[in-house]
Amino acid sequence: MTEPSAVNSRESKHKLTNIRLTEKEHLKQSPSLSFNRRQHKRILIVDDNSDIAFTLRIGLENNDTAMQVYSYDNPVNALIDFKPNFYDLLLIDVNMPLMDGFELCEKLLQKDINVKVCFMTSGEINMDAAREVHPLKSIGCFIKKPITTDALARRIRAELE
């Protein structure tokens, strides 16, 4: 597992914990696994709470072996490290410091307009109003936290179909 790294000076004093093994590290541990895009769905989770990001990543991967999950607890670093045409679905927390989920989504969609997006929030949100303000066709679902990993995996599979 990668060690947390201090965010460079251009970003603020927040820390990033990229708590996902890279494909190369993962292949070293499990060389028999194939990361064929048709078999695996790549999910990017961005949530400023590293415990939630980690729990969702582990829960989804344990629930569905076809999901390859990457997670960030810092939206700025998720944006910097984002790889276009790599992820099948983005799961983004709405309320984050530095950049809220909608701002992050707009910037990520400038890099990859074809990726699907789901938002998570523990607060109340008027989905119709949010869709009016952010009329992006890529916005799929709004997920209310807390949610079980089983329910989250079902929602993600439904969005990817």
N, C-alpha and C positions, 0 to 999 in steps of 0.2 A: 504494500500500500504506500502511496506517495505521502511524504511528510508535508505538513502545512508549510506554506511559504509566505514570507512577509510580502505584502503588496509593495510595488515599487513606488518611488516618491511622487510620481505623477498622478497617483490615484487617491490617496488619503491614508489614514492610519488603520483602516480596516484590514483584516487578514482574510486570505482566501484559503479554504481547505478544499482542494479538488480531491474529493474522496472517491474517485473512480479510477481504477487501474486503467492504464492505456491499453489499447489492443495488443501492443507488443508485449507488455508485462503480463497480460492475461494469457496470451498464447504461450509464453514461457511456462506458465503454471499448468495450462491445459492445452498442449499442442494438438490434441485430436479434435478440438473444437474448430468448427468452420464459421467464419463470420460472413457468410453469404447473406447479402441483403434480403434475399427472398425468404430466408429462414429466420433471421433475426430482425427484430424491430429495434431501432435505436431511439432511445428516449433521453431527452435532456431535461433535468429537473433543476430549477433555479429557485431557491428559497433561502432567505437571509438567516434562517435558523438552521445551523449546521446539523443539529440533532434530528430535525424533521427531514432535511435533505438526505441524511444518511439512512434513517429509518425507512423512508420511502424507497430509496434505491435498493436496499437489502430486501425489503418486503416484496417489491415487484420482481426482482430477480429470482427470489425463492418461490414466488407464486407462479411465475411463468418463465421457463427457461428460454423461451424465444425472445425475451426482452433483454436487451443490452442497455443498461442504464448508466448515464453519466450525471454527476450532480455538482453544483456549485452553490456556495453560500454567499456569493458576492456577484451582483448583476454586472458590474463593470468588468470583472474578470471573465465572466461567462461571455460577454460581448466580445472582448478581446480575443478569446480563445475559440470563438465560434467557427465551425467549419461548414461552409455552404454545401448543400446537397449531401449531407452526411446523416442528419437526424430525420426520423420519420415523424416525431411528435415532440413538441416543447410543452413542458408542464411548468408554468410560471406562477409564482406567488404574486398576488396583486400588491400587497403592502410591503415595500422594502425600502431601506434607506438608500441614499445615493441616486437611485433611479427606481421609479415604481414599475410594476409589471407591464403596464400598458406602454410606457416609454421604451422599456427593454424590447418588448414585442415589436414595436414599430421599427426599431433599429435592426433587430435580427431579420425582420422580413425584408429590409432593404438589401440584406446579404443573400437571402434565400426566400423568395416569394412563395415557393411551393410547399414549405413545411407546414404541418398542421399545428395548431396552438390550442392548449387548454389552460385556463386560469384557475388558480386555487385561492381561496380566501376563507378566513375564519370569521370575517365580518359579513354584514349584510350587503348585498349588491343588487342593484336594479339592472338585470341583464339586458333588457330592452334599451335602457338609456345608455349602457356601456356600448352596445352594438351601434347605436346612433352616433356616439362620439368617436368610436373606433370601427368604422364600417369595413373592416377587412374580411375578405372571404375566408381567410385561413383560420379565423377564430372559430373553434369548434364548441367547446363546452366550458361551463363554469362549475367548478367542484367546490363544495362546501367542506371545510375542515372542521372538526376532525372527520376522517374517513378511514375505514378499514382497508388494508392492502388488497383484500379480495374484491371489495367493491371498486377500488381504484383500478385494479387490473381489468375488471370487466368494462369500466368506462373507457379505458384506454384502448382495449381491443375493439370496442364498438366504434370509437372514433377512427381507428385505423382501417376498418373494413370499407 
